[in-house]
Amino acid sequence: MGVPQGRRSKARGRRRRAEIMKLKTSGFVLCSKCHEPKQSHRVCPSCGYYKNREVIPQEAQA
Ligand SMILES: [Zn+2]
């Protein structure tokens, strides 16, 4: 039956959770143009650039 072998320490659980968070945030890079965090292989949501050219024209640019 599925019974825990023993109590897992706080650190152990936290370490495992930290690994999950790492996985969740993996695939994120900083945009080469605006240096905002964005998903790799995706158009940057803040400046609309991908591969150093504008893909989504931004109307409100500072
Ligand atoms: Zn950007």
N, CA, C, O and the ligand as a Tripos MOL2 file, in Angstrom:
@<TRIPOS>MOLECULE
protein
  249   247    63     0     0
PROTEIN
NO_CHARGES

@<TRIPOS>ATOM
      1 N           0.8470   -1.2030    0.0000 N.3       1 MET1
      2 CA          0.0000    0.0000    0.0000 C.3       1 MET1
      3 C           0.8770    1.2460    0.0000 C.2       1 MET1
      4 O           2.0430    1.2010    0.3920 O.2       1 MET1
      5 N           0.3090    2.3360   -0.4370 N.am      2 GLY2
      6 CA          1.0890    3.5610   -0.5060 C.3       2 GLY2
      7 C           1.1700    4.2810    0.8200 C.2       2 GLY2
      8 O           0.3690    5.1620    1.1310 O.2       2 GLY2
      9 N           2.1540    3.8810    1.5840 N.am      3 VAL3
     10 CA          2.3420    4.5010    2.8980 C.3       3 VAL3
     11 C           3.7290    5.1420    2.9300 C.2       3 VAL3
     12 O           4.7050    4.4900    2.5600 O.2       3 VAL3
     13 N           3.8450    6.4000    3.3610 N.am      4 PRO4
     14 CA          5.1640    7.0380    3.3980 C.3       4 PRO4
     15 C           6.1340    6.2680    4.2980 C.2       4 PRO4
     16 O           5.7820    5.8180    5.3880 O.2       4 PRO4
     17 N           7.3730    6.1330    3.7970 N.am      5 GLN5
     18 CA          8.4000    5.4090    4.5440 C.3       5 GLN5
     19 C           8.8390    6.1710    5.7810 C.2       5 GLN5
     20 O           9.2450    5.5770    6.7800 O.2       5 GLN5
     21 N           8.7550    7.4780    5.7070 N.am      6 GLY6
     22 CA          9.1720    8.2800    6.8510 C.3       6 GLY6
     23 C           8.9030    9.7390    6.5830 C.2       6 GLY6
     24 O           8.5480   10.1230    5.4690 O.2       6 GLY6
     25 N           9.0690   10.5390    7.5920 N.am      7 ARG7
     26 CA          8.8180   11.9650    7.4450 C.3       7 ARG7
     27 C           9.9420   12.6030    6.6400 C.2       7 ARG7
     28 O          11.1210   12.4170    6.9420 O.2       7 ARG7
     29 N           9.5640   13.3580    5.6120 N.am      8 ARG8
     30 CA         10.5570   14.0830    4.8210 C.3       8 ARG8
     31 C          10.8150   15.4290    5.4860 C.2       8 ARG8
     32 O           9.8920   16.0770    5.9810 O.2       8 ARG8
     33 N          12.0520   15.8340    5.4930 N.am      9 SER9
     34 CA         12.4050   17.0930    6.1630 C.3       9 SER9
     35 C          11.8610   18.2880    5.3870 C.2       9 SER9
     36 O          11.5240   18.1760    4.2090 O.2       9 SER9
     37 N          11.7800   19.4300    6.0610 N.am     10 LYS10
     38 CA         11.3270   20.6680    5.4150 C.3      10 LYS10
     39 C          12.2330   21.0060    4.2370 C.2      10 LYS10
     40 O          11.7690   21.3840    3.1620 O.2      10 LYS10
     41 N          13.5480   20.8600    4.4690 N.am     11 ALA11
     42 CA         14.5110   21.2290    3.4320 C.3      11 ALA11
     43 C          14.3210   20.3560    2.1970 C.2      11 ALA11
     44 O          14.4490   20.8260    1.0660 O.2      11 ALA11
     45 N          14.0150   19.0860    2.4230 N.am     12 ARG12
     46 CA         13.8610   18.1630    1.3070 C.3      12 ARG12
     47 C          12.6770   18.5560    0.4310 C.2      12 ARG12
     48 O          12.7730   18.5840   -0.7960 O.2      12 ARG12
     49 N          11.5510   18.8610    1.0940 N.am     13 GLY13
     50 CA         10.3740   19.2750    0.3520 C.3      13 GLY13
     51 C          10.6030   20.5870   -0.3780 C.2      13 GLY13
     52 O          10.1830   20.7590   -1.5220 O.2      13 GLY13
     53 N          11.2800   21.5170    0.3060 N.am     14 ARG14
     54 CA         11.5390   22.8180   -0.3070 C.3      14 ARG14
     55 C          12.4820   22.6930   -1.5030 C.2      14 ARG14
     56 O          12.3250   23.3770   -2.5140 O.2      14 ARG14
     57 N          13.4820   21.7860   -1.3590 N.am     15 ARG15
     58 CA         14.4360   21.6030   -2.4500 C.3      15 ARG15
     59 C          13.6980   21.0690   -3.6870 C.2      15 ARG15
     60 O          13.9470   21.5030   -4.8120 O.2      15 ARG15
     61 N          12.7950   20.1260   -3.4540 N.am     16 ARG16
     62 CA         12.0490   19.5430   -4.5670 C.3      16 ARG16
     63 C          11.1740   20.6070   -5.2250 C.2      16 ARG16
     64 O          11.0830   20.6840   -6.4500 O.2      16 ARG16
     65 N          10.5290   21.4280   -4.3870 N.am     17 ARG17
     66 CA          9.6660   22.4830   -4.9250 C.3      17 ARG17
     67 C          10.4930   23.4830   -5.7390 C.2      17 ARG17
     68 O          10.0430   23.9920   -6.7650 O.2      17 ARG17
     69 N          11.7070   23.7520   -5.2590 N.am     18 ALA18
     70 CA         12.5730   24.6970   -5.9710 C.3      18 ALA18
     71 C          12.9060   24.1580   -7.3610 C.2      18 ALA18
     72 O          12.9790   24.9210   -8.3240 O.2      18 ALA18
     73 N          13.1080   22.8370   -7.4640 N.am     19 GLU19
     74 CA         13.4050   22.2310   -8.7650 C.3      19 GLU19
     75 C          12.2140   22.3950   -9.7000 C.2      19 GLU19
     76 O          12.3850   22.6350  -10.8950 O.2      19 GLU19
     77 N          11.0080   22.2660   -9.1560 N.am     20 ILE20
     78 CA          9.8050   22.4250   -9.9730 C.3      20 ILE20
     79 C           9.7120   23.8590  -10.4790 C.2      20 ILE20
     80 O           9.3640   24.0990  -11.6350 O.2      20 ILE20
     81 N          10.0270   24.8080   -9.6010 N.am     21 MET21
     82 CA          9.9920   26.2130  -10.0030 C.3      21 MET21
     83 C          11.0110   26.4800  -11.1040 C.2      21 MET21
     84 O          10.7530   27.2570  -12.0230 O.2      21 MET21
     85 N          12.1820   25.8240  -11.0020 N.am     22 LYS22
     86 CA         13.2070   25.9950  -12.0290 C.3      22 LYS22
     87 C          12.6640   25.5260  -13.3780 C.2      22 LYS22
     88 O          12.8630   26.1820  -14.4010 O.2      22 LYS22
     89 N          11.9770   24.3860  -13.3670 N.am     23 LEU23
     90 CA         11.4110   23.8530  -14.6040 C.3      23 LEU23
     91 C          10.3720   24.8080  -15.1670 C.2      23 LEU23
     92 O          10.3070   25.0470  -16.3730 O.2      23 LEU23
     93 N           9.5600   25.3490  -14.2670 N.am     24 LYS24
     94 CA          8.4970   26.2500  -14.7200 C.3      24 LYS24
     95 C           9.0640   27.4940  -15.3740 C.2      24 LYS24
     96 O           8.4930   28.0040  -16.3380 O.2      24 LYS24
     97 N          10.1950   27.9930  -14.8560 N.am     25 THR25
     98 CA         10.7460   29.2230  -15.3920 C.3      25 THR25
     99 C          11.7980   28.9600  -16.4620 C.2      25 THR25
    100 O          12.3630   29.9090  -17.0070 O.2      25 THR25
    101 N          12.0770   27.6850  -16.7810 N.am     26 SER26
    102 CA         13.0630   27.4190  -17.8190 C.3      26 SER26
    103 C          12.4600   27.7820  -19.1700 C.2      26 SER26
    104 O          11.2390   27.8220  -19.3240 O.2      26 SER26
    105 N          13.3220   28.0460  -20.1460 N.am     27 GLY27
    106 CA         12.8480   28.4990  -21.4400 C.3      27 GLY27
    107 C          12.6070   29.9880  -21.4590 C.2      27 GLY27
    108 O          12.0770   30.5330  -22.4270 O.2      27 GLY27
    109 N          13.0060   30.6520  -20.3680 N.am     28 PHE28
    110 CA         12.8800   32.0980  -20.3130 C.3      28 PHE28
    111 C          14.2530   32.7190  -20.4940 C.2      28 PHE28
    112 O          15.2220   32.3220  -19.8470 O.2      28 PHE28
    113 N          14.3200   33.6960  -21.3820 N.am     29 VAL29
    114 CA         15.5700   34.4070  -21.6250 C.3      29 VAL29
    115 C          15.2820   35.9010  -21.5600 C.2      29 VAL29
    116 O          14.1260   36.3240  -21.5690 O.2      29 VAL29
    117 N          16.3500   36.6930  -21.4940 N.am     30 LEU30
    118 CA         16.1660   38.1330  -21.5380 C.3      30 LEU30
    119 C          16.1720   38.5770  -22.9940 C.2      30 LEU30
    120 O          17.0040   38.1440  -23.7910 O.2      30 LEU30
    121 N          15.2370   39.4400  -23.3200 N.am     31 CYS31
    122 CA         15.1270   39.9450  -24.6840 C.3      31 CYS31
    123 C          16.4110   40.6820  -25.0760 C.2      31 CYS31
    124 O          16.9690   41.4400  -24.2830 O.2      31 CYS31
    125 N          16.8700   40.4470  -26.3150 N.am     32 SER32
    126 CA         18.1210   41.0750  -26.7490 C.3      32 SER32
    127 C          17.9330   42.5600  -27.0100 C.2      32 SER32
    128 O          18.9070   43.3090  -27.0880 O.2      32 SER32
    129 N          16.6960   42.9850  -27.1450 N.am     33 LYS33
    130 CA         16.4660   44.4000  -27.4480 C.3      33 LYS33
    131 C          16.1060   45.1960  -26.1990 C.2      33 LYS33
    132 O          16.7350   46.2100  -25.8970 O.2      33 LYS33
    133 N          15.0730   44.7230  -25.4670 N.am     34 CYS34
    134 CA         14.6070   45.5140  -24.3180 C.3      34 CYS34
    135 C          15.0320   44.8910  -22.9850 C.2      34 CYS34
    136 O          14.7550   45.4500  -21.9250 O.2      34 CYS34
    137 N          15.7090   43.7280  -23.0360 N.am     35 HIS35
    138 CA         16.2280   43.0550  -21.8470 C.3      35 HIS35
    139 C          15.1440   42.6940  -20.8330 C.2      35 HIS35
    140 O          15.4090   42.5700  -19.6370 O.2      35 HIS35
    141 N          13.9490   42.5330  -21.3200 N.am     36 GLU36
    142 CA         12.8630   42.0500  -20.4680 C.3      36 GLU36
    143 C          12.8500   40.5240  -20.5460 C.2      36 GLU36
    144 O          13.2040   39.9620  -21.5820 O.2      36 GLU36
    145 N          12.4460   39.8420  -19.4680 N.am     37 PRO37
    146 CA         12.3410   38.3860  -19.5500 C.3      37 PRO37
    147 C          11.2290   37.9810  -20.5110 C.2      37 PRO37
    148 O          10.1000   38.4660  -20.4350 O.2      37 PRO37
    149 N          11.5830   37.0840  -21.4070 N.am     38 LYS38
    150 CA         10.5980   36.5980  -22.3660 C.3      38 LYS38
    151 C          10.8250   35.1170  -22.5850 C.2      38 LYS38
    152 O          11.8710   34.5800  -22.2220 O.2      38 LYS38
    153 N           9.8360   34.4530  -23.1830 N.am     39 GLN39
    154 CA          9.9890   33.0370  -23.5100 C.3      39 GLN39
    155 C          10.8680   32.9100  -24.7420 C.2      39 GLN39
    156 O          10.6850   33.6370  -25.7180 O.2      39 GLN39
    157 N          11.8280   31.9830  -24.6970 N.am     40 SER40
    158 CA         12.6900   31.7930  -25.8420 C.3      40 SER40
    159 C          11.8920   31.2260  -27.0110 C.2      40 SER40
    160 O          10.9030   30.5170  -26.8240 O.2      40 SER40
    161 N          12.3400   31.5510  -28.2120 N.am     41 HIS41
    162 CA         11.6790   31.1530  -29.4570 C.3      41 HIS41
    163 C          10.2640   31.7060  -29.5630 C.2      41 HIS41
    164 O           9.4160   31.1650  -30.2720 O.2      41 HIS41
    165 N          10.0280   32.8080  -28.8330 N.am     42 ARG42
    166 CA          8.7370   33.4820  -28.9380 C.3      42 ARG42
    167 C           9.0140   34.9680  -29.1600 C.2      42 ARG42
    168 O          10.0550   35.4900  -28.7630 O.2      42 ARG42
    169 N           8.0670   35.6250  -29.7970 N.am     43 VAL43
    170 CA          8.1790   37.0750  -29.9590 C.3      43 VAL43
    171 C           8.0970   37.7240  -28.5860 C.2      43 VAL43
    172 O           7.2740   37.3390  -27.7560 O.2      43 VAL43
    173 N           8.9620   38.7190  -28.3480 N.am     44 CYS44
    174 CA          8.9680   39.3970  -27.0590 C.3      44 CYS44
    175 C           7.6360   40.1090  -26.8400 C.2      44 CYS44
    176 O           7.2050   40.8770  -27.6990 O.2      44 CYS44
    177 N           6.9820   39.8710  -25.7160 N.am     45 PRO45
    178 CA          5.6710   40.4960  -25.5010 C.3      45 PRO45
    179 C           5.7610   41.9910  -25.2000 C.2      45 PRO45
    180 O           4.7800   42.7150  -25.3650 O.2      45 PRO45
    181 N           6.9380   42.4600  -24.7590 N.am     46 SER46
    182 CA          7.0160   43.8710  -24.3590 C.3      46 SER46
    183 C           7.4530   44.7710  -25.5090 C.2      46 SER46
    184 O           7.0340   45.9280  -25.5620 O.2      46 SER46
    185 N           8.2870   44.2780  -26.4380 N.am     47 CYS47
    186 CA          8.7050   45.1370  -27.5440 C.3      47 CYS47
    187 C           8.3230   44.5610  -28.9050 C.2      47 CYS47
    188 O           8.4540   45.2460  -29.9190 O.2      47 CYS47
    189 N           7.8590   43.3300  -28.9450 N.am     48 GLY48
    190 CA          7.3850   42.7610  -30.2090 C.3      48 GLY48
    191 C           8.4900   42.3860  -31.1630 C.2      48 GLY48
    192 O           8.2490   42.2590  -32.3640 O.2      48 GLY48
    193 N           9.7260   42.2010  -30.6500 N.am     49 TYR49
    194 CA         10.8440   41.8460  -31.4990 C.3      49 TYR49
    195 C          11.1370   40.3530  -31.4260 C.2      49 TYR49
    196 O          10.9680   39.7160  -30.3860 O.2      49 TYR49
    197 N          11.5700   39.8250  -32.5310 N.am     50 TYR50
    198 CA         12.0440   38.4520  -32.5710 C.3      50 TYR50
    199 C          13.1650   38.3710  -33.5960 C.2      50 TYR50
    200 O          13.0160   38.8540  -34.7190 O.2      50 TYR50
    201 N          14.2840   37.7650  -33.2190 N.am     51 LYS51
    202 CA         15.4750   37.6680  -34.0680 C.3      51 LYS51
    203 C          15.8900   39.0430  -34.5900 C.2      51 LYS51
    204 O          16.1670   39.2170  -35.7770 O.2      51 LYS51
    205 N          15.9260   40.0290  -33.6630 N.am     52 ASN52
    206 CA         16.4250   41.3710  -33.9320 C.3      52 ASN52
    207 C          15.6360   42.1300  -35.0050 C.2      52 ASN52
    208 O          16.1400   43.0930  -35.5830 O.2      52 ASN52
    209 N          14.4120   41.6990  -35.2670 N.am     53 ARG53
    210 CA         13.5820   42.5300  -36.1340 C.3      53 ARG53
    211 C          12.1750   42.5990  -35.5590 C.2      53 ARG53
    212 O          11.7310   41.7050  -34.8390 O.2      53 ARG53
    213 N          11.4860   43.6860  -35.8980 N.am     54 GLU54
    214 CA         10.1610   43.9140  -35.3350 C.3      54 GLU54
    215 C           9.1610   42.9970  -36.0230 C.2      54 GLU54
    216 O           9.0350   43.0060  -37.2480 O.2      54 GLU54
    217 N           8.4650   42.2190  -35.2390 N.am     55 VAL55
    218 CA          7.4540   41.3170  -35.7840 C.3      55 VAL55
    219 C           6.0720   41.9040  -35.5400 C.2      55 VAL55
    220 O           5.2160   41.9160  -36.4240 O.2      55 VAL55
    221 N           5.8730   42.3950  -34.3040 N.am     56 ILE56
    222 CA          4.6000   43.0190  -33.9440 C.3      56 ILE56
    223 C           4.8480   44.5230  -33.8040 C.2      56 ILE56
    224 O           5.5390   44.9440  -32.8770 O.2      56 ILE56
    225 N           4.3040   45.3300  -34.6980 N.am     57 PRO57
    226 CA          4.5070   46.7840  -34.5650 C.3      57 PRO57
    227 C           3.8870   47.2970  -33.2700 C.2      57 PRO57
    228 O           2.7260   47.0260  -32.9630 O.2      57 PRO57
    229 N           4.6950   48.0450  -32.5180 N.am     58 GLN58
    230 CA          4.2170   48.5770  -31.2370 C.3      58 GLN58
    231 C           3.7700   50.0190  -31.4660 C.2      58 GLN58
    232 O           4.5390   50.8450  -31.9570 O.2      58 GLN58
    233 N           2.5140   50.3160  -31.1040 N.am     59 GLU59
    234 CA          1.9880   51.6690  -31.2940 C.3      59 GLU59
    235 C           2.5260   52.6140  -30.2310 C.2      59 GLU59
    236 O           3.0060   53.7060  -30.5360 O.2      59 GLU59
    237 N           2.4390   52.1750  -28.9700 N.am     60 ALA60
    238 CA          2.8700   53.0250  -27.8600 C.3      60 ALA60
    239 C           4.2860   52.6600  -27.4530 C.2      60 ALA60
    240 O           4.4950   51.8330  -26.5650 O.2      60 ALA60
    241 N           5.2600   53.2860  -28.1090 N.am     61 GLN61
    242 CA          6.6590   53.0170  -27.7450 C.3      61 GLN61
    243 C           7.2670   54.2530  -27.1100 C.2      61 GLN61
    244 O           7.0600   55.3770  -27.5680 O.2      61 GLN61
    245 N           8.0060   54.0270  -26.0670 N.am     62 ALA62
    246 CA          8.6200   55.1470  -25.3410 C.3      62 ALA62
    247 C           9.8760   55.6160  -26.0660 C.2      62 ALA62
    248 O          10.5370   56.5510  -25.6130 O.2      62 ALA62
    249 ZN         11.8520   42.8810  -26.0120 Zn       63 ZN63
@<TRIPOS>BOND
     1     1     2 1
     2     2     3 1
     3     3     4 2
     4     3     5 am
     5     5     6 1
     6     6     7 1
     7     7     8 2
     8     7     9 am
     9     9    10 1
    10    10    11 1
    11    11    12 2
    12    11    13 am
    13    13    14 1
    14    14    15 1
    15    15    16 2
    16    15    17 am
    17    17    18 1
    18    18    19 1
    19    19    20 2
    20    19    21 am
    21    21    22 1
    22    22    23 1
    23    23    24 2
    24    23    25 am
    25    25    26 1
    26    26    27 1
    27    27    28 2
    28    27    29 am
    29    29    30 1
    30    30    31 1
    31    31    32 2
    32    31    33 am
    33    33    34 1
    34    34    35 1
    35    35    36 2
    36    35    37 am
    37    37    38 1
    38    38    39 1
    39    39    40 2
    40    39    41 am
    41    41    42 1
    42    42    43 1
    43    43    44 2
    44    43    45 am
    45    45    46 1
    46    46    47 1
    47    47    48 2
    48    47    49 am
    49    49    50 1
    50    50    51 1
    51    51    52 2
    52    51    53 am
    53    53    54 1
    54    54    55 1
    55    55    56 2
    56    55    57 am
    57    57    58 1
    58    58    59 1
    59    59    60 2
    60    59    61 am
    61    61    62 1
    62    62    63 1
    63    63    64 2
    64    63    65 am
    65    65    66 1
    66    66    67 1
    67    67    68 2
    68    67    69 am
    69    69    70 1
    70    70    71 1
    71    71    72 2
    72    71    73 am
    73    73    74 1
    74    74    75 1
    75    75    76 2
    76    75    77 am
    77    77    78 1
    78    78    79 1
    79    79    80 2
    80    79    81 am
    81    81    82 1
    82    82    83 1
    83    83    84 2
    84    83    85 am
    85    85    86 1
    86    86    87 1
    87    87    88 2
    88    87    89 am
    89    89    90 1
    90    90    91 1
    91    91    92 2
    92    91    93 am
    93    93    94 1
    94    94    95 1
    95    95    96 2
    96    95    97 am
    97    97    98 1
    98    98    99 1
    99    99   100 2
   100    99   101 am
   101   101   102 1
   102   102   103 1
   103   103   104 2
   104   103   105 am
   105   105   106 1
   106   106   107 1
   107   107   108 2
   108   107   109 am
   109   109   110 1
   110   110   111 1
   111   111   112 2
   112   111   113 am
   113   113   114 1
   114   114   115 1
   115   115   116 2
   116   115   117 am
   117   117   118 1
   118   118   119 1
   119   119   120 2
   120   119   121 am
   121   121   122 1
   122   122   123 1
   123   123   124 2
   124   123   125 am
   125   125   126 1
   126   126   127 1
   127   127   128 2
   128   127   129 am
   129   129   130 1
   130   130   131 1
   131   131   132 2
   132   131   133 am
   133   133   134 1
   134   134   135 1
   135   135   136 2
   136   135   137 am
   137   137   138 1
   138   138   139 1
   139   139   140 2
   140   139   141 am
   141   141   142 1
   142   142   143 1
   143   143   144 2
   144   143   145 am
   145   145   146 1
   146   146   147 1
   147   147   148 2
   148   147   149 am
   149   149   150 1
   150   150   151 1
   151   151   152 2
   152   151   153 am
   153   153   154 1
   154   154   155 1
   155   155   156 2
   156   155   157 am
   157   157   158 1
   158   158   159 1
   159   159   160 2
   160   159   161 am
   161   161   162 1
   162   162   163 1
   163   163   164 2
   164   163   165 am
   165   165   166 1
   166   166   167 1
   167   167   168 2
   168   167   169 am
   169   169   170 1
   170   170   171 1
   171   171   172 2
   172   171   173 am
   173   173   174 1
   174   174   175 1
   175   175   176 2
   176   175   177 am
   177   177   178 1
   178   178   179 1
   179   179   180 2
   180   179   181 am
   181   181   182 1
   182   182   183 1
   183   183   184 2
   184   183   185 am
   185   185   186 1
   186   186   187 1
   187   187   188 2
   188   187   189 am
   189   189   190 1
   190   190   191 1
   191   191   192 2
   192   191   193 am
   193   193   194 1
   194   194   195 1
   195   195   196 2
   196   195   197 am
   197   197   198 1
   198   198   199 1
   199   199   200 2
   200   199   201 am
   201   201   202 1
   202   202   203 1
   203   203   204 2
   204   203   205 am
   205   205   206 1
   206   206   207 1
   207   207   208 2
   208   207   209 am
   209   209   210 1
   210   210   211 1
   211   211   212 2
   212   211   213 am
   213   213   214 1
   214   214   215 1
   215   215   216 2
   216   215   217 am
   217   217   218 1
   218   218   219 1
   219   219   220 2
   220   219   221 am
   221   221   222 1
   222   222   223 1
   223   223   224 2
   224   223   225 am
   225   225   226 1
   226   226   227 1
   227   227   228 2
   228   227   229 am
   229   229   230 1
   230   230   231 1
   231   231   232 2
   232   231   233 am
   233   233   234 1
   234   234   235 1
   235   235   236 2
   236   235   237 am
   237   237   238 1
   238   238   239 1
   239   239   240 2
   240   239   241 am
   241   241   242 1
   242   242   243 1
   243   243   244 2
   244   243   245 am
   245   245   246 1
   246   246   247 1
   247   247   248 2
@<TRIPOS>SUBSTRUCTURE
     1 MET1         2 RESIDUE 1 A MET
     2 GLY2         6 RESIDUE 1 A GLY
     3 VAL3        10 RESIDUE 1 A VAL
     4 PRO4        14 RESIDUE 1 A PRO
     5 GLN5        18 RESIDUE 1 A GLN
     6 GLY6        22 RESIDUE 1 A GLY
     7 ARG7        26 RESIDUE 1 A ARG
     8 ARG8        30 RESIDUE 1 A ARG
     9 SER9        34 RESIDUE 1 A SER
    10 LYS10       38 RESIDUE 1 A LYS
    11 ALA11       42 RESIDUE 1 A ALA
    12 ARG12       46 RESIDUE 1 A ARG
    13 GLY13       50 RESIDUE 1 A GLY
    14 ARG14       54 RESIDUE 1 A ARG
    15 ARG15       58 RESIDUE 1 A ARG
    16 ARG16       62 RESIDUE 1 A ARG
    17 ARG17       66 RESIDUE 1 A ARG
    18 ALA18       70 RESIDUE 1 A ALA
    19 GLU19       74 RESIDUE 1 A GLU
    20 ILE20       78 RESIDUE 1 A ILE
    21 MET21       82 RESIDUE 1 A MET
    22 LYS22       86 RESIDUE 1 A LYS
    23 LEU23       90 RESIDUE 1 A LEU
    24 LYS24       94 RESIDUE 1 A LYS
    25 THR25       98 RESIDUE 1 A THR
    26 SER26      102 RESIDUE 1 A SER
    27 GLY27      106 RESIDUE 1 A GLY
    28 PHE28      110 RESIDUE 1 A PHE
    29 VAL29      114 RESIDUE 1 A VAL
    30 LEU30      118 RESIDUE 1 A LEU
    31 CYS31      122 RESIDUE 1 A CYS
    32 SER32      126 RESIDUE 1 A SER
    33 LYS33      130 RESIDUE 1 A LYS
    34 CYS34      134 RESIDUE 1 A CYS
    35 HIS35      138 RESIDUE 1 A HIS
    36 GLU36      142 RESIDUE 1 A GLU
    37 PRO37      146 RESIDUE 1 A PRO
    38 LYS38      150 RESIDUE 1 A LYS
    39 GLN39      154 RESIDUE 1 A GLN
    40 SER40      158 RESIDUE 1 A SER
    41 HIS41      162 RESIDUE 1 A HIS
    42 ARG42      166 RESIDUE 1 A ARG
    43 VAL43      170 RESIDUE 1 A VAL
    44 CYS44      174 RESIDUE 1 A CYS
    45 PRO45      178 RESIDUE 1 A PRO
    46 SER46      182 RESIDUE 1 A SER
    47 CYS47      186 RESIDUE 1 A CYS
    48 GLY48      190 RESIDUE 1 A GLY
    49 TYR49      194 RESIDUE 1 A TYR
    50 TYR50      198 RESIDUE 1 A TYR
    51 LYS51      202 RESIDUE 1 A LYS
    52 ASN52      206 RESIDUE 1 A ASN
    53 ARG53      210 RESIDUE 1 A ARG
    54 GLU54      214 RESIDUE 1 A GLU
    55 VAL55      218 RESIDUE 1 A VAL
    56 ILE56      222 RESIDUE 1 A ILE
    57 PRO57      226 RESIDUE 1 A PRO
    58 GLN58      230 RESIDUE 1 A GLN
    59 GLU59      234 RESIDUE 1 A GLU
    60 ALA60      238 RESIDUE 1 A ALA
    61 GLN61      242 RESIDUE 1 A GLN
    62 ALA62      246 RESIDUE 1 A ALA
    63 ZN63       249 GROUP 0 **** ****
